[in-house]
Amino acid sequence: MKALKSYFTKDKMKEIGIDVIYDIIGSVLYAVGFYTFASNADFAPGGVGGISIIINHYLPWMPLFLCQNLINIPIALICYKLLGRKFFMKSLITMFFMWIIGDFVAPLFPKYGGEQIAEANRLIAAIFAGILTGAGLALIYMRGSSTGGSDFVIMSIRKKKPHMSLGSITLFIDGSIILIGGLVFGNINAVLYGIIMTILSSLVIDKLMYGSGAQKMLLIISENTDEIKDKIFKETERGVTFVKGVGAYTGQEKHIIMCLCSKTEVFTVREIVKKSDPNAMVTISTVDEAYGLGFNRLNEQ
């Protein structure tokens, strides 16, 4: 009982509350984009969402978000060891909110374009679906969670194959699903609209979270560099480099942490620094290209 009380501290409850708020708002945006716009436009975007649309095409009685979770949960269980308990639990909570809002709230509103959607409206549906789902996913990713499915697969492959870029893995998985959607719906436009939605969603995520750069470099000046270094390695498995610096005013030597990471890890590293040393100075810059362990191989270029 004492251990449970020490876990649910004021700061912990605040963090959980913020996670829930982000999950709810993110789920609403995603559900509106996916259910209201994408599901009625006869195309399949990338990810498990695209698979659920394809299944719903043949089984129209199957709720879209329940279908997503039936695919997500086995994938999550398979990837549990690779991704860790904290990320797994957060993602389960996000998937629960997504299911409730997607299958019970979103259907209360009409689908865009009605029963028969015009060709021009399919393009508009793809654009708005991409923008809204991207905004929703960005909010969810900001809190270190995910919607499961292809996110789990992509991150697990990245753990096993650190030299593979996130873009390459995502392109292969999403591209395959979009092409299958084109075959299912029987026209090339289904492929094009699926590509438009997926690209727009990715761009919105990038813009809202980090800008459009491929990699990020963080320079961290802190009194707790050892603690920050250990947590960065534990939670992201990224190495860091210590750079010696001297404070111009005090003349004291300082360790500056240089950490190069992917876009999806920036918020995690920033939260580590925030919790370890609220007075730390952090600069984040865009790196156009990165080569070496965990990034692209130098001899591939």
For each residue, the residues with C-beta under 8 A, 3 or more apart:
1: 4 5
2: 5 6
3: 6 7
4: 1 7 8
5: 1 2 8
6: 2 3 9
7: 3 4 12
8: 4 5 12 13
9: 6 12 13
10: 13 14
11: 14 15
12: 7 8 9 15 16
13: 8 9 10 16 17
14: 10 11 17 18
15: 11 12 18 19
16: 12 13 19 20
17: 13 14 20 21
18: 14 15 21 22 143
19: 15 16 22 23 90 93 143 145
20: 16 17 23 24 93 97
21: 17 18 24 25
22: 18 19 25 26 139 140 142 143 145
23: 19 20 26 27 93 94 97 140 143 145
24: 20 21 27 28 97 101
25: 21 22 28 29 136 139
26: 22 23 29 30 94 135 136 137 138 139 140
27: 23 24 30 31 94 97 98 100 101 102 136 140
28: 24 25 31 32 101 105 136
29: 25 26 32 33 132 133 135 136 139
30: 26 27 33 34 98 102 132 133 136 137 140 147
31: 27 28 34 35 36 65 98 101 102 105 106 136
32: 28 29 35 36 37 106 109 132
33: 29 30 36 37 38 128 129 130 131 132 133 134 135 136
34: 30 31 37 38 39 49 64 102 106 129 132 133
35: 31 32 38 39 64 65 102 106 107 111
36: 31 32 33 39 40 106 109 110 111 112
37: 32 33 34 40 41 111 112 125 126 128 129 132
38: 33 34 35 41 43 45 49 53 125 126 129 133 197
39: 34 35 36 53 56 64 111
40: 36 37 111 112 113 114 117 125
41: 37 38 112 113 117 121 122 125 126 129 193
42: 117 122 185 190
43: 38 53 122 126 181 182 185 189 190 191 193 194 197
44: 50 51 53 54 177 178 180 181 182 184 185 190 194
45: 38 49 50 53 129 130 133 174 177 178 181 194 197 198 201
46: 49 50 150 170 173 174 175 177 178 194 198
47: 50 51 149 150 151 173 174 177 198
48: 51 52 68 71 72 75 147 148 149 150
49: 34 38 45 46 52 53 64 68 133 149
50: 44 45 46 47 53 54 174 177 178 181 194
51: 44 47 48 54 55 67 68 71 177
52: 48 49 55 56 64 65 67 68 71
53: 38 39 43 44 45 49 50 56 57 64 181
54: 44 50 51 57 58 177 180 181 184
55: 51 52 58 59 62 67
56: 39 52 53 59 60 62 64 67
57: 53 54 60 184 185
58: 54 55
59: 55 56 62
60: 56 57
61:
62: 55 56 59 66 67
63: 66 67 102 103
64: 34 35 39 49 52 53 56 67 68 102 103
65: 31 35 52 68 69 98 99 101 102 103
66: 62 63 69 70 99 103
67: 51 52 55 56 62 63 64 70 71
68: 48 49 51 52 64 65 71 72 95 98 99 102 147 148 149
69: 65 66 72 73 95 98 99 148
70: 66 67 73
71: 48 51 52 67 68 74 75 149
72: 48 68 69 75 76 95 147 148 149 152
73: 69 70 76 77 95 148
74: 71 77 78
75: 48 71 72 78 79 148 149 152 153
76: 72 73 79 80 88 91 92 95 148 152
77: 73 74 80
78: 74 75 152
79: 75 76 82 83 88 152 153 155 156
80: 76 77 83 85 88
81:
82: 79 155 156 159 160
83: 79 80 87 88 152 155 156 159
84: 87 88
85: 80 88 89
86: 89 90 144
87: 83 84 90 91 144 145 146
88: 76 79 80 83 84 85 91 92
89: 85 86 92 93
90: 19 86 87 93 94 143 144 145 146
91: 76 87 88 94 95 145 146 147 148 151 152
92: 76 88 89 95 96 148
93: 19 20 23 89 90 96 97 145
94: 23 26 27 90 91 97 98 140 145 146 147 148
95: 68 69 72 73 76 91 92 98 99 147 148
96: 92 93 99 100
97: 20 23 24 27 93 94 100 101
98: 27 30 31 65 68 69 94 95 101 102 147
99: 65 66 68 69 95 96 102 103
100: 27 96 97 103 104 105
101: 24 27 28 31 65 97 98 104 105 106
102: 27 30 31 34 35 63 64 65 68 98 99 105 106
103: 63 64 65 66 99 100 106 107
104: 100 101 107
105: 28 31 100 101 102 108
106: 31 32 34 35 36 101 102 103 109
107: 35 103 104
108: 105
109: 32 36 106
110: 36 114
111: 35 36 37 39 40 114
112: 36 37 40 41 117 121 124 125 128
113: 40 41 116 117 118 121 122 125
114: 40 110 111 117
115:
116: 113
117: 40 41 42 112 113 114 121 122 125
118: 113 121 122
119: 122 123 189
120: 123 124
121: 41 112 113 117 118 124 125
122: 41 42 43 113 117 118 119 125 126 189 193
123: 119 120 126 127 193 196
124: 112 120 121 127 128
125: 37 38 40 41 112 113 117 121 122 128 129 193
126: 37 38 41 43 122 123 129 130 193 194 196 197 200
127: 123 124 130 131 196 197 200
128: 33 37 112 124 125 131 132
129: 33 34 37 38 41 45 125 126 132 133 197 201
130: 33 45 126 127 133 134 196 197 198 199 200 201 203 204
131: 33 127 128 134 135 200 201 204
132: 29 30 32 33 34 37 128 129 135 136
133: 29 30 33 34 38 45 49 129 130 136 137 197 201
134: 33 130 131 137 138 200 201 202 203 204 205 208
135: 26 29 33 131 132 138 139 204 208
136: 25 26 27 28 29 30 31 33 132 133 139 140
137: 26 30 133 134 140 141 147 201 205
138: 26 134 135 141 142 204 205 208 209
139: 22 25 26 29 135 136 142 143 208
140: 22 23 26 27 30 94 136 137 143 145 146 147
141: 137 138 144 145 146 205 209 264 267
142: 22 138 139 209 267
143: 18 19 22 23 90 139 140
144: 86 87 90 141 267 268 271
145: 19 22 23 87 90 91 93 94 140 141
146: 87 90 91 94 140 141 151 152 155
147: 30 48 68 72 91 94 95 98 137 140 151
148: 48 68 69 72 73 75 76 91 92 94 95 151 152
149: 47 48 49 68 71 72 75 152 153
150: 46 47 48 153 154 170 173 174
151: 47 91 146 147 148 154 155
152: 72 75 76 78 79 83 91 146 148 149 155 156
153: 75 79 149 150 156 157 173
154: 150 151 157 158 166 169 170 173
155: 79 82 83 146 151 152 158 159
156: 79 82 83 152 153 159 160
157: 153 154 160 161 164 169
158: 154 155 161 162 164 166 169
159: 82 83 155 156 162 237
160: 82 156 157
161: 157 158 164
162: 158 159 293 294
163: 293 294 295 296 297
164: 157 158 161 168 169
165: 168 169 214 295 296
166: 154 158 169 170 262 263 264
167: 170 171 214
168: 164 165 171 172
169: 154 157 158 164 165 166 172 173
170: 46 150 154 166 167 173 174 202
171: 167 168 174 175
172: 168 169 175 176
173: 46 47 150 153 154 169 170 176 177
174: 45 46 47 50 150 170 171 177 178 198
175: 46 171 172 178 179
176: 172 173 179 180
177: 44 45 46 47 50 51 54 173 174 180 181 194
178: 44 45 46 50 174 175 181 182 191 194 195 198
179: 175 176 182 183 191
180: 44 54 176 177 183 184
181: 43 44 45 50 53 54 177 178 184 185 190 191 194
182: 43 44 178 179 185 186 187 188 190 191 194
183: 179 180 186
184: 44 54 57 180 181 190
185: 42 43 44 57 181 182 190
186: 182 183 190
187: 182 190
188: 182 191 192
189: 43 119 122 192 193
190: 42 43 44 181 182 184 185 186 187 193 194
191: 43 178 179 181 182 188 194 195
192: 188 189 195 196
193: 41 43 122 123 125 126 189 190 196 197
194: 43 44 45 46 50 126 177 178 181 182 190 191 197 198
195: 178 191 192 198 199
196: 123 126 127 130 192 193 199 200
197: 38 43 45 126 127 129 130 133 193 194 200 201
198: 45 46 47 130 174 178 194 195 201 202
199: 130 195 196 202 203
200: 126 127 130 131 134 196 197 203 204
201: 45 129 130 131 133 134 137 197 198 204 205
202: 134 170 198 199 205 206
203: 130 134 199 200 206 207 212
204: 130 131 134 135 138 200 201 207 208
205: 134 137 138 141 201 202 208 209
206: 202 203 209 210 211 212 263
207: 203 204 211 212
208: 134 135 138 139 204 205
209: 138 141 142 205 206 263 266 267
210: 206 213 216 263 266 284
211: 206 207 286
212: 203 206 207
213: 210 216 263 286 287 288
214: 165 167 263 286 287 288 289 290
215: 260 261 262 263 286 287 288 289 290 295
216: 210 213 260 261 262 263 265 266 284 285 286 287
217: 258 259 260 284 285 286 287
218: 257 258 259 260 261 266 269 270 282 283 284
219: 243 256 257 258 282 283 285
220: 225 228 256 257 258 259 273 280 281 282
221: 245 254 256 257 280 281 282
222: 225 228 257 273 276 277 279 280 281
223: 277 279 280
224: 227 228 276 277 280
225: 220 222 228 229 242 255 257
226: 229 230
227: 224 230 231 276 277
228: 220 222 224 225 231 232 257 272 273 276 277 280
229: 225 226 232 233 240 242 257
230: 226 227 233 234
231: 227 228 234 235 272 276
232: 228 229 235 236 238 240 257 259 269 272
233: 229 230 236 237 238 239 240
234: 230 231 237
235: 231 232 268 272
236: 232 233 261 265 268 269
237: 159 233 234
238: 232 233 259 260 261 265 269 294
239: 233 293 294
240: 229 232 233 257 258 259
241: 257 258 259
242: 225 229 255 256 257 258
243: 219 255 256 257 258
244: 253 254 255 256
245: 221 253 254 255 256
246: 251 252 253 254
247: 250 251 252 254
248: 251
249:
250: 247
251: 246 247 248
252: 246 247
253: 244 245 246
254: 221 244 245 246 247
255: 225 242 243 244 245
256: 219 220 221 242 243 244 245
257: 218 219 220 221 222 225 228 229 232 240 241 242 243
258: 217 218 219 220 240 241 242 243
259: 217 218 220 232 238 240 241 269
260: 215 216 217 218 238 287 290 295
261: 215 216 218 236 238 265 266 269
262: 166 215 216 265 266
263: 166 206 209 210 213 214 215 216 266
264: 141 166
265: 216 236 238 261 262 268 269
266: 209 210 216 218 261 262 263 269 270 284
267: 141 142 144 209 270 271
268: 144 235 236 265 271 272
269: 218 232 236 238 259 261 265 266 272 273
270: 218 266 267 273 274 282 284
271: 144 267 268 274 275
272: 228 231 232 235 268 269 275 276
273: 220 222 228 269 270 276 277 280 282
274: 270 271 278 280
275: 271 272 278
276: 222 224 227 228 231 272 273 280
277: 222 223 224 227 228 273 280
278: 274 275
279: 222 223
280: 220 221 222 223 224 228 273 274 276 277
281: 220 221 222
282: 218 219 220 221 270 273
283: 218 219
284: 210 216 217 218 266 270
285: 216 217 219
286: 211 213 214 215 216 217
287: 213 214 215 216 217 260 290
288: 213 214 215
289: 214 215 296
290: 214 215 260 287 295 296
291: 295 296 297 298 301
292: 295 298
293: 162 163 239
294: 162 163 238 239
295: 163 165 215 260 290 291 292
296: 163 165 289 290 291 300 301
297: 163 291 300
298: 291 292 301
299:
300: 296 297
301: 291 296 298
